[in-house]
Amino acid sequence: MTDDGRQTTDNLPNMQGPVCPVPLRHSKKIVMGHGSGGKLMNDLIKHTFLPPLGNPTLRAGNDAGVVAPNACTQLAISTDAHVVSPLFFPGGDIGRLAVCGTVNDVAMMGATPQFLTAGFILEEGVEIETIERVVASMKAAAAEAGVEIVAGDTKVVERGKADGLYITTAGVGIMLPGVEVGGALAKPGDIVMVSGFIGDHGIAVLGARGELGFESDIQSDVAPLNHLIAAILDASDEVHVLRDPTRGGVASTLNEIAVQSEVCIILHEESIPVRPAVAGACEMLGFDPLYIANEGKLIVIAGKDDAQKVLDTMRQHPYGDNAVIIGEVFETPARRVLMKTAIGGRRVVDVLAGELLPRIC
């Protein structure tokens, strides 16, 4: 803590300044890493999409855009495209993934999701029974979340031009009065929490492809989080940031928040919740669980005084019963995520540089 009250990392042991990563070469063609949720994707958005399309709502960089159609109503609007192979995996499928992903993006802004649209790109030759299973799963997920699918579209492409089925969704929710959350609102002294074990989804999908090299009972965590978020916001008015760490995992998501809020986030290695089976798979494959995709986990950054209240509220919900505190927000070094290791040192937790896992969300 400095003389003027600013929060810093100066009092943490063995803390040395982070090293700036070497910038990646600019690619003139799309590569798989552009869909990873990491640096390549962020650069693509920043340099290709934002210059012609940018506006204050889009440039905010949140999971959903907040707009005000009139003086009395604010809406959160999000859109997403869903590709996964195989279409069905332990714990979920592309239909549940599509509904939950968009519901969660809307809810991360403190909105109540209400309506979805869905577009289907169908590959010639896909079984009608497969489509029926996916649609039934979407219906069940929408009912669980309490939303309606009110519009849709279908297109068919030639055999070999899709992985059987792609789904695009858009979602609309009504902002809760007096709630303001977003990636730019983390403050020094805030506490960082996660709602449960990380990395389940990515490893479950790899297991379904037979790419683990061993049998596993790991289930995807894909789930609608809007009811959990509503309970958190009802319990505390000191919630500053809500995010679901999907592509790029917890590490990339926290890096986005650190940049948006101009803060430093310090994680505690021993507090990161990872199932033994996921940790074992990552160790064998050379992956870091912090970068593995999740589809039913929630990062919450809240004021220190309310952190325990928020944590207790999360633990009372089925989708947050393994919630833990994993870190804290500091003022410097700004725009960085650091890990306090088990042996008392520190390492930089950078944004995902390229492609860790192929198309899993």
C-alpha positions, 0 to 999 in steps of 0.5 A: 500500500502506498502513502496515498492509499493505492493498492500495489503488489510491493508487499508480496514476497519474491515478486519481480516485474513481469516481462513483456511477451514477444509480439506475434507475427501478423498473419494475412490469412485466418488460422485456427488460433484466430478462434482460440479466445486468445491474442490472435482472436483479440488482434483480429477483432481489434484490427479487422472488425472494430475499425469499420464497425466500432461504436462505444457499445461494441468497444466496451468489449463485454459479453453482451452489448447494453443498449437503451431503446427508450429512457425506461428500458435497457437491454443486453444483446448478445450473439454467438456461433457454436461449432463443436466436434463431436456434436454430442459429448459427455455432459452436453451437446451442441444444442445445450451449448448454444442455448447456455452460451448465449444465456450466459453472455446476456446474464454476465451484464446483470440482465435477465435473459428472456428471448433467443433466436437460433440459426441452423447451418445443416450439412447435407447428409446429417441424420434428421434424428441427430437434428431432433436430438439437438433441438430437444436438448435446446428446448430443455436448456431453454426451459431450465434457463427460463427463456423462449426461442422466438425466431430461427432460420435454417440453411443447408450446405453441401456434404463436407462443408460443415461438421454436420451442424453449426448453430448461431444464436442471439439473445436479449435480456432486460437489465436489472435496475441499479445493476452495473457490472462489466469488465472495466469495473474491477477495482484494487482490493476486489476479490476474485472468485470462480464458481467451481472446477475449471477445464471440465468442458475442454477435456470432456470434448477431447475425451469424446473424440478419443484424443486423451489416450485413456478412458475418462468419466469427465463431464462437460460443465455446460449449464445456464448460469442466469439463476446463479447470477440473479442470486449473487446480484440479489445478495450484494450490490458490490459485484463489479465484474461477471464473466464466463471463462469460455474460449481461452479459459480463466487465464485469457478471460482474466487478462481481458478484465485486467486490460479493461480495468487497468489493474493487476490480478494476482492469482493464488496457485494453490486455490485454483480448483481443478479436478484430479482427472482434468489435472492428469489429462492436462499434465499428460497432454502438456496443457495448462488448465487455466487455458482450457475452455469452460461452459458452465463456470463463472468468474466473479470480482466483488468488493472485499467486504462482500466477498464472503457473502457472495461466496456463500451465495454461490455455494448454495446454488447447484452450479456454484457449490464448489466456488472458491476465492482464487485471487485479488485485484491490485493497482500495479503492475496494470494490465497484467495477470500474475500467479503467486506460486505454491513455493512463494514466487510469481509468474506471468499468466499471459493471454493465450498466444495461439491455439491450445485446443481445436474447436470445443465451444 
